[in-house]
Amino acid sequence: MMNCGYASRNLTAISCFSLVAAVCFGSGLRAGETDKYETQIRPILVENCYGCHAGGEKNGNIALDEFEGDVRQSPALWQKVLVQLRSRSMPPLGEAGPSEDQRTLTMSWIKSDVFKHDPTRPDPGVVTVRRLNRIEYRNTIRDLLGVDYDTNANFPSDDTGYGFDNIADVLTVSPLLLEKYISAAKAIVNQAVPIVSGVAPRRTIPGGEFIKEVKNDGLAKLLNELASKDETPGNRFGRPVQGPPKDDPMLLTMSYKEHTIGKLTTNVNSEGRYAIEVNLKAAEQFVDNIFDYNRCTLTFRVDDELLVNREFVRQGNEDLSMTFDIRMEAGDHNLVFEVIPTTPDQPQVRYLRLIVKNVTLIGPAGDAYLVPPLNYARYFPKPVPKSTSERREYAGELLGQFVTKAYRRPVDNKTIDRLVSLAESVYGNGKETFESGIAQSMTAVLASPRFLFREEGFVPDADGGHPWVDDYSLATRLSYFLWSTMPDQELFQLAAQGDLRTNLDSQVDRMMNDARSSAFFQNFVGQWLQSREVESVTIDSGAVARRESEARPGMNATSDVDLERRNFLRNKPASELTDAEKLELEKLQNFRQAFGSRNRGPNFDEKVRRAMRSETELLFQHVLKNDLPLTDLIDCNYAFLNEELAKFYEIPMLESLNGNEMRLVKLPEGSLRGGILTQGTFLAVTSNPNRTSPVKRGLFILENVLGSPIAAPPPNIPSLEDASKQRDGKTLSLRETLAIHRENAVCSSCHNKMDPLGLAFENFNALGRYREKEFGKTIDVAGMLSSGEKFSSVTQLKKAIVDNHKQEVYYCLAEKMMTYALGRGLDFRDNYALDNIVQRIEQSGGKAKALLIGVVNSPQFLKTRIKVAYASSLRE
């Protein structure tokens, strides 16, 4: 049942060996103890497993006869046995395995006698205090204060465990991260919370509101002249310029080559001093690395007063901000920008632009004109009182509301009093405002462990079982599971009333229909299926394309090794080249010249990558929200595509696919697509930079779809490339190379499970595009699963998984989703919950919502093994 070699065994010899093993090694039970293991379980293991896992044989590093003390004291070992029994993946194909009754008996014994599952009091597992990861922190700050704080730029990456970045045990806090949290708290509060009650009026005018007037068509004239000479900008450098970009309606865009005027008339109600803030961007469209000599002069006038008179040249996308202090009368005023080209005769290689982003009028100055700052009423809904006692009461009211939301639960009066005292220490000296004091206390809240960590409280179980997490903790678990952010007002209200637990299923439906549920699909699916990685995975399109090029007569198809060899020979001094090397270099040069330029490969750009990620996440979202069978994730006749991705996949275009929007479409009859395993995401992230990797693909399916992980490879195993690239003078295919790899007995046990799965997808290259040949050879995708099902296409493989292995898919999905929901890895104690979730799925006919509801209603999600809360340590 464990990972083992595939050498044939003599059952009679095994039986004799087993008797000797029983005498020499014993059962591992304590003396005098009567146990079902000795009479019922051990004979099953002797018959089916001891040949590879006893008497000195430790295939997969598993020995079933070397227990110290009671065999039941090794639950981690028996967990591995349980997984193999459940998936029917052992013993190896072609060898007799346990009967169905023996499987059921052994699994039942493992759960009851080894794991000691008590259905009346299931073990919910350990709760570890969990830090907010970068995504959760950003979303929480957004919902708490309305600030979009860029955690990717300001915080280090989160560590991952069990495939996810929200695992409590790896979310540590280093001194550097603690400093960053303090800096972030200050920056966020400074941006969000006003520290004065009144500011000068402020009005921002978008650049797009200016009326644009082109005095002459200098650029068009120049382009026409150059076109007549076949010197259109960019043609001399191997690729055309795209031309001037379309104007953004919020911006005023002016070319260096056009005499342009931008006008606007605005009105001010009061006479006084005003500050005028002008925000510009000097932008350019790059063409290779060609210098441009064009210049222009920009002027800006308010009525007849000249405020800007500045020459601009190639600025490199520089942002510019200028502020001027002027006096303005009440009434209408003209704001005028003008761009005057100063080098109209110079050819324009780049499209240089000056962009007016906005103009802001601040004023008039003076206390009589002050208005509340932006968002002032959000943080200070009532006027600030005058008396000390009333201010203290108001501060307590404001901070009590804020800290309750920030800590995601009500706080005691002692905590609020400390925050009020901190605020008083700031505004009480008469030099700072009341608002400054409140902001200082809010900063302290955001830097507190009780904000950065998810504090949980517990309530006793009336039946004496493990305690329940309280309703506020449940609200927090639910919101970070489905939204990756703090609970909203409805969850808070249900928690305060003690009604959340009884409304759990309806709240799950509500939350999944909320736009914030997109975080669940981005973060759970993005990590389980690694769709996040497709936007950054390194794939050399040219190298992939070259593997699929037809070989020239007398030559093998080129490969990256050929190109490396060519470069090596080119860099070698000519005097040191042998005659054979000179001939080899000539052939490689000729081949490169003939095939290099047209084998650059398809454009695997950002648009395609983003569409691939969306394709994966939208499929899971569609299945879950519409309560479709979970097996649709493996095989279905529909997909989410847009025009770009359909062209990339070379799928016949449908009218509904015009544009960038991802749409649900029915796939053409006979299409190999449909399901996560034929999406570009899976196919690209499981490839090497220059070629496919059947090993990676097979391993991914075992670990993330079938839930049947294999042991780590032993040390010093040769890489696939080193196994053998040639035999008998011919270049080998990946299938042939892997077959040689499996000749090594150490490698065969794992590769016999991985390779058929991975090779089934060889008709899809490293970019996820269909192909039939590699290096001029027709690709063979036929194979057989370790459970015996044969297939000759990826369609047949998907059908075999859906027909015969959907229970393994259910278990794998339940384990992945529960790991993500709990923020911890699962162990043998969680099998009872997994069994219940899978049973719920099967009873529903395999529907997707049964999975989600099963996780949320599991003891693991609702309860905790810890009876003493750690909250007191967080409050200190």
N, C-alpha and C positions, 0 to 999 in steps of 0.2 A: 504493500500500500504506500510505501514511501518511495522516494526517488531511488532507483536502483538500476544496475546494469541489466542488459538484456540477454545474457548468456543463458542457454537452456539449462535446466536443472533436472536432476533425477529425483522424483518425489519420494521414492523408496529410501534413497540415501538421506534425504532431508528428514524423513520420519525417524530414521535411526539416529541421525545427528541430534534431533530434537530431544530424544530420550537422554542422550549424553548431556546435552545442554541443561536439561532439567535437573540432573544430578549435580553437575559442576557449578552451574550458575545459580540454581534455585529460582524460585518465583519472585524473590524480592519481598515476600510478605513476612510480617513478624511471626515469630514462632507461636504455634498453637492457634493462629487465627484462621477461621473458616471464611472463605471468600469465593464469591461467584467467579472471580478472575481465574482461579486455579482449575475449576471444574468446567467452565463454559467458554471463557474468553481466550485463555491461553491456547487451548487446542486450535482455535480458529487462526490465531497468529502463527502458531507452529506450522499449520498446513499451508498458509498463504503468504507469510511475510518473513519467516525466520531465515529463508534461504539468502536474503540480501541484508537482513538487519539483526543478525545474531551470530554467536560463535566466532566473533572476530570480524564479521562483515558489518561495515557501518556505512553502507551506501547512503548518500545524502546526509552523512554525519548523524545517522539515526541508528541506535542500537536498542532493541526491545528486550534485552536480557541482562542489562548491566545496571539495574536499579540498586540504589543504596537505600535499604529500608523498604518501606511500603511503596509498591508501584504507583499508588495513587498520589504520591507526593511529587509527581512530575507532571503537573497539569499542562505546562507549555509543550511537552512532548506529545501528550495525548491530544492537544488541540491540533497539532499537525496531522495526527492520525485521523482525527475527525474530519478535517477538511478534505483529505484524500478520499475517505470513505464517502463523504457527501457528494463529491464531484465524480466519483467512480474513475478516478484517473490512475489508480494503482490497483493491482499489479500491472506490469507492462502488457501491451497488446500481444495477444497470442498465448498468454499464460492464463491458466485457470485462476479465477478470483473467488472471493467469498460469495455465497448465495445471497439472495435478497434477504432471507431470514437472518443469515449470519451478519450481514451489514447492519440491519435494524437492531439486532441484539447487541452488537458491539458498540454502536453509537449510543444506544440507550444506557449501557453500562458506563460509558465514558461520562455522559451527562449526569447520571444519578450518583454513581459511586466515586468517580474521580473529581468531577466539578461540584458535586453535591448541590445540584440545583434544587431549590425548594420553590415549587410553583406558587405557593401561598405567600412566600416572602422573598421575591426575587432580589438579587443583589444589584443595585443601580450603579455601582462603581464609585470611584473616587472623584471628587470635585477638586480641581486645582485652580487657585485664583488665576484669572486670565487677564493679561494686558490687552488693551485695544491694539490691533495691528494698524498699519498705515492707512488702509482703506477705511476701517471702522472709525479711526480717529478723525479722518477727513470728513466722513459723512456725519459723524456726531457733532463736530464743530459747525458744519453747515446747518444742521437742524436746530442746534442750540442757539447759535449766534448769527446765522445768516452769512457766514464768511466761508469762502472756498479757499481753504489753506492748502497749498501745494505740498503735501507730505512726501511725494516722490522726490522733490527737489531738496527738501529740508531735513528729512529723516533718512537714516540708513535702511537698506532693505531688511525685511523681516526674514528670519530663518524659517525653514519649513520642516515639518515632520509628518510622516504618513501621507505625504503628497499634498499637504495643505499648509497655508501660512497663518492659520488661526489656532494652532495647537499650543495649549497653555505651557507645556513643559519646555518649549523652545523659545517662547516669547519673553526673553530675559530683558533686563534693563541694565545697560552699562553706564558708567559715569558720563561718557560722552552723550548717550541718548538722554540721560537725565538733564544735562545742560541744555540740550536741544528742546526738551519739553518746556523748560523754564523760559527759554527765548521765544518759543512758539506761543506760549501763554501771553507773554507781554505783547507780541506783535499782533495777535488775534484781537485782544481786548483793545489795543490802541486803534485798530482799524474799525472795530464794531461799535464801541461804547463812547458816546460823546462825553467830554469832560468839562464842557461849559454849557450853560443854558441858552445862550444866544450867540449867533454868528451873523456876519453880514450876508445879505441875500446873494444867492448864487444862481446864475442861469447859464446853462451850456447850450451852445448852438452847434449842431453837427455840421461838418463841412458840406454834407450833401444838400443843405438848405441854401447854399450860395448859388446864384444864377451864373452859369458858366458861359463865357463868350470867347470864341476863338477869333482873333483879329486877322490871322492869315493861316492858310493850310500848309505851313512849312514842311511838316513831316510827310504829308501825302505827296507833296511836290518832290521832295527828296527821294522818296521811295520809288516814284515813277521814273525819275531820272536814272536811279541806280538799276532799276529793273530793265531799262532799255539797254543798259550796258552789261546785263547779267551779273550785276554786283549787288543784288538785294542783300541787306545785312544778314550775315550768317552763312550765306552760300559759299563764301570763300573759305569757311572754316569747317565745312563738312556737314552742317545741319542748319536748317532754316530757323530764324527767329519766329516765335509764335505770333508776334505782333503785339500791339498794345493791349493790356488786359482790360476786361470790362470794368467800368466804373462801379464802385460800391455806392449805393444810394446814400450811405451815411458819410461819404468822403467826397472831398473836392480834389480831383486828380488833374494835374497839369504837366504837360510834357516840356522837357528842356528845349525842344525844337519848335514849339508853338508859342506865339505871342498870345497869351491867355489872360483873361480878366475874370475874376470871380467877385460878384457883387451881392450885397445883402443890406436891406434896410431894417433896422431894429429900433424899438422904442424904449426909452427909460422914463419912469414916472416921476423921479425926483432928481433935483439938481444935487450935485455933490462930487466927491472924489470916488473914482472907480478904479479897480484893478482889472486889466484885460489880460487874460492868459491865452496865448496862442500855442497850439500843439500841432507840430508838423512831423512829417516823415520824409526823408530823402531816400527814395527807393530806386532800385535798378533791377532789370531782368538780366541775369547772367547768360553769357554765351561763351563757353569755354573759359579762358582766362585772358580775354582780349581787353586792352585798355581803350577807354573812350575819352576823347578830348573835348567833348561838348561842355559848354558852360551856359549859365543863365543868371539873370539878376531877379531876385524876388523883392517886391515892395509890398508893404501893408500900410494902409491909411485908414484912419478914423476921421471921417469928413475930410478936412484939408490938412490934417496933422499926419506927417510921415513918421511912422513908428519903426518900420523895418525897411532897410535898404541893404541887401546882402547878396553877395555873389555865391553861387553854388556850383560845385563840380562833383564828379563821382564821389558820393558820400558813403556808399556801402550800407544801405538800409539803416541809416542813423536816425534815431528819434530825437527831436528837438523841441524844447519847451521854452518860451519866452514870456515874461510878464512885464507889463507897463502900467504905470500909474498916471492917470489923466483925470482932468476935470470935465464933466459932461453936464450940459443943460438938460432940463426936462424936454422931452419931445423925440422926434425921429433923428436917427444918425445913420450915416452910410459907412459900411465896412467894406473895403475894397482890397483884394489881392491882385497882383499883376506879375506875370512871369514874362520877362523879355529875353529871348535868346541872344547871346553875345557871340556865338560862333556858328552862325547858320550855314556856313559853307563847309563845315566839318561833317564827314560821313558819320552816321549814327549807328554804331555797331551794337550797342546796348540800347534798350528802351529805358531811358532815364526819366524819372518822374519826381515831381514834388507833390506831396499829398497833404492837404489840410484836413487833419482829423477833427478838430473842433476849435471853437473860440468860446471862452468862458468870461462872462461879465460878473464881477464881484463888487457889490456895493449897492447903494452909496454907504460910505463909512459914517459911523456915528451910532451911539447907543440907541437913539430914537428909531433906528431902522433895523435893529437886530431881530432875527427870527430864530426859532428853534432849529438846531442842527438836524441833519438827516437822521431818521430813526430815533430821534430823541424820545418820542412818546412810547416807543417800544420798551425802552429801559426805564423811563421816568414818566409814568402815566399821570402823575399828579404833581402840582407845583411843590418845590422844595420848601418845607416849613422853615420858620425863622428860629423858633426856640430849640434849645439843645435837646430837651426831652422828646419833642415831637420829631426832630431829625433822627434821633436814635430809634424811635419807633418805626419811622418810615424806612430807615436803613434796614432794620430787622425784617420788615415786610418784603422789601425788594430782594434782599439777599436770601431770605428763606425760600422764596419762590424759585430763585435762580439755582440755589444749591440743591434743592429737591430734584429739579430736572437734571442737573449736571451729574449728581450721584445716583440718579435713577431710582430714588426711594426717599421717603421722608427722613429728615435728620432731627436729632435731638436739639433742645434749646441751648445746650452747652456749645455745640458746634456753631450755631447761629450767633450766639453772644461773642464768640471769639472773632468771627468775621466782622461783626459790627464794631468791635473794639479796634480791629485793624483799620477799618474805614475811618473811625473817629480820630485815630492817630495821624491820619493824613489831612483830613479837612478841618480838624479841630484846632490847628495852629493858626488859622486865619489866613494862611498864605495860599492854600489850595482850595479848590471848589469841592462842594459836596459830591459832585459827580466824579471827581478824581478819586475820592476815597472809596466810593463804590467800585470803581474800575479796578483799584488796587486789590480789593477783596476778591473780585471776580478772577483776577489773575492768579491769586492764591488758590482758588478753587480749581482752576484748570491745571495747575501744577501739582495738585494733590493726588496721592495714590488712590483715593476713593473715586476720582474721576478717571484716572488712567487705567485702573483695574476694575474688573466687574465684580463688585462686592455682592455676596449672596447671603440671604437669611434663610432660616429653616423653621419649620413648625413640626411638632411631634405627630406621628401616625397614631391614630386612636386605637389601632389594633396592635400597637407595639412593634410594628415593623420599622424599616428604615424611614427616617424623617422625610417629609415633603419639602421641596424648596418653597418659600413663601410666594405670594402672588406677584410681588414686585420683581423677585428673582426670575419667576416664570415669564413675566412680561419682557424682561431683559433678554433671557435666553431666546425667546421667540423672535424678538425684533432683530437681534444680531444674526440669528439663523436665516431669516427670510429677507431682511432688509440691509444687513450690515450696518445698522445704525441704532440709535437710541429709540425707546418706545415712544409712540405718539400719544396724544391726549386721550384717545379712546382706550388704549391699553392701560395708561395710568389710571383712568377713572375706574375701569373694571377691577384693577388691582386694589385700588383704595376701597372698593365696595366688597372685595373678597369674592367676586363673581367670575374672574377670568377662567378658572379651571373648568367651570361648568359651561363656559361659552368657547371652549378652546377650538373646536372644529369650525365653528362659524367665523372665528377670528382668523383662522388659517385661510379660509376662503376669501375673506375681506382683504387680507394682506397680500394674497397672491394676485388679486385683481387691482392692487395699487401699483402705480408706476414705480415705486421704490423696490418692488420685487425684481426689477431688472438686475439689481445687485446680486441676488441669489444666483441667477443664471450666469452672470459674468464671473462670479467668484467661485461658486461650486463647480459648475460645468467647466469654467475656464481653467480650473486646476485638475479636476478629475480627468477630463479629456484633453488637457493641456492646450486648449484653444487659445489661451493667452500667449503661448509660445510662438504661434504661427506668425505673429507680427514681427518677431525678431529672429527667428531661426535662420541660420546661414545656409543658403542653397545657391550653388553656382549653376545658373541656368545654362551657361555655355558648356560646362563639363557634362551636365546631364544630356544636353542635346547631342554632344559628340559621341556619347555611348550608343546613341540610336541612329547614327549616320551609317549609311552603307559603306563598306570598305571599297577602296579602289582596287582594280585588278592587281594582284601580286602583293598587296599590302593588307595588313590587319587594320581594323578600324582604330582610329587614334584614341588615346586615353590620356588621363592626366599624367600617368607615368611617362608616356611618349613626350608630352610637352615639357615635363621636368628634364627629361633626357636631352631634348633639343636645346633647352636653355643652358644646361650644363656644358654641352659641346660648343655652343656659341660663345660662351664665356672663357673657354679654354684657349690659350694662345695657339694660333694656327701652326706654329712650328712644332708644337707638341702633339698635334693630332696625327693618329696613325691613318693609313690609307683606308682601313675598314671604318674608322670613325668619320672620316671625311665623306665616305659614301653614305653612311648612316645619317649624317647631318643633312646631306643633300636631299635624301628621301623625306626626312622629317620636315624640312623647309618647304619642299614642293607640296607635301600633303597639307601643311598648315596654310599655304597660300591658296590652295584650291578649295579647302573646306573651312578654314578658320572663320572667315567673315560671315558665312551663311549658317554657322553653327553657334551663334551667340545665344540661342535659346529664346524662349518666350519671355515676355516682360512680366516677371514675378514681382510686381511693384506693390506699393502700400495699398492701393485700391483693391487689388486682388486679395491681398493678405487680410485686410479688414473684412472683405466680403466672406472669406473662408471662415473667419472667426464667428461672424454673425450667423453664417449658415449652420454651424454646430450649435450655438447657443439658442437660436430660434427653433431648431428642431426639438430640442429638449423642452423648451418653453411650450411649444405647440402640443406636444404629447402630454405634458403635465397639466396644463391649463384646460385642455379639452378632454382629460381623463381617458386617453387612448391607451391601447395595450402597450406595455413597456417594450414588447418585442418589436414595435415600430422603430425603436432606436437601432435595432440590428438590421431590419429589412422592411422597406416600405416602398411604395411606388410614387412617392412625392418628395419634393425637396424645396428648400428656400434658396432662390437664386436672384441675381440681378443681371443686367445686360453684360457687364464686364466679366462676371464669373461664368456665365453660360458660354461666352465666347472662349474663355480660357479652358473650360472643360470640353469645348467643341461639341456642345449639345445644340441640336437644332433650335434656332431662335423662335420664341413665341412673341406675339405682339405685346403681351402683358409685361414683358421683360425690358421694355425700353426704359433707359435711365438707370440711376444708381439705387433706387429703392429695392430692398429685398422683398421678394414676393413668393407666396406659396404656389407652386406649380406642380402639375402632374407630369411625371417623367415619361418620355417616349416608351412605347412598348419594346421590351427586350433590353432596356437600359441596365447597365451594371451598377449605376448609381442607386442611391436610396439607402438611408441608414448612416450611422456615424463612421462605419468602417471603410466607406468609399468616398468620404469627404476629404478635401484637400488638407484640412487640419490634421487629421490622423496620419495621412500619407506623408505629409511634409515633416511633421515633428518627429516621426519615427524613421527618418532617413538620415544618411550622412550628407555632408556638404556637396558631394559630387556623385552620389549614387544612392540607390535604395538600400535598405538594410532589413532583409527578411528576419534576422534575429531580433532586432529592435521591435519590429512590427509584431512578431509572434509573442515576444515577452510582454508587450503592451496589452495584447488581447488577453493573455493569461492573467495578468495582474489587475487589469482595469475593466474587463468585461466578464470573464469567467470566474474571477476570484480564486485562481489556482496558482499562487506564486510558487516559484521554484527557488531552489537554493542558490546562493551566490556562487559564481564560478570559482574553482580552486585557483590558487596562485600559479603564476608561470605558465598559464595556458597560452599557446600562440594565438595571435590575432587572426581574424579571418583572412586578411591579406597575406599573412605569412604561411597559412596552412598549405596553400599551393596555388600559384597563379597560372601555372602551365603544367601540363602532363603530356608526354609523348609529342612534344613540340607544338601543341595547340593551346590557344588561350581558352581557359575554362569559363563557363557561365557561373553565375552565383550559385545556382542549384548544384552544379558539379563540384564547386569549391566547398559548399556546405556538406556534400556527401563525403568528401575527403575528411572534413573536420569531424564528422560523426564516426569515422573509423577509429578515432581515439576513444577507448572505452570510458575514459573519464568524462568526455564531452557528450557521449551518446545519450545518456539518460535524460538530460535536459533538452538537448537539441532535437531529439525525436518528438518532443512535445511542441517546441517552439517553431521549428523549421517548416513543417507542413502549413501551419497557420500563416507564417510570414510569406512563404513562397506563393501562396494563393493570391497575393496582391501584387505580384510582379508585373502584371499588365498595367500597373499604375506606377509611373516613374516618381522620382524624388519630389517633383512639383505637384504630384497628384493628377497628372495628365495621362490619358490612356495611350498605350503603345503596344505593339505586337511583337517587336523585335528589339534585341539589344546586341550590339556588335554584329549585326547581320544575321543573328540566329533567332529563330522563332522561339518565343518564351513558352515554357511548359509550366502550367500552374496546377496541375493535377496533384492530388495528395490524399492522405488518409489521416484522420484524427486519431489520437491515442486511444480513443474509445471505440474505434473500428469503422466509423463512417467514412466512405470514400466520396471524393468530389473531383470534378474535372473543371470547375469554374468557381469564381468567387460567388456567383449567385447560388450555386449548390452548397457552398460552405455556409453562407448566411442562412440558408434554409435548414441545414443540419443543426446549426446552433439554436434556431427558433424552435424546431421540432423536438429536439432531443436534449437540449441543454439550457432551456429557459429557466429552470430552477436555479442553476448556478448563476445565471445573469441576475436573478432576483436577489440571491444572497450577496452577490458582489455589490449591487446597487445599494442594498440596505446597509452593508458595512461601510461603504464610502460615504453615504449621506449621513449616517449616524456619527461617523468620525468627524465630519465637518460640523454637524450640529452640536456635538458635545465638546469639541476642541481637545480631544484626546484620542489616543489609539485604543482599539478594542482588545480585549483578552478573553480568556475562556469563560469568564463570568458573564459575558455579554451574549453568549450563545442562546440563552433562553429568550432574550428580547429579539434577536435576529430570527429565531424560529417563529415567533409570534408574528413578526412583520411579514415574513414570507408566506405564512399561512393566511394572513389577511389578504395579501396580494393574490394568492391562488384562489381564495374564495370569491374574490371580486372578478375573476376571469382575467387576471393579469393586468388590471387597470392601474394607471400611474398614481392616481390620488391616494390609493391604498398605501402606497409606499410612504408618501409624505405624512399622511395622517398616522400611520403606524409608528413612524419615528417620533412624532410629537407626543403621541400618547403612550410611549414606552416608559417603564419605570426609570430608565436611564435619563430620560429628559425631564421627568416630573419629580424625581426624588434624588437623594444623595446618601452615600454611605457615611459621610462625616456627620457626627452628632454634635460636635463642638464647633461653632462658627469661628472663623478666623477674622470676623469683622472687627472685633475689638482691637486687634493689632493694627488694622488699617486706620482706625480712628485716632490712634495716638500720634 
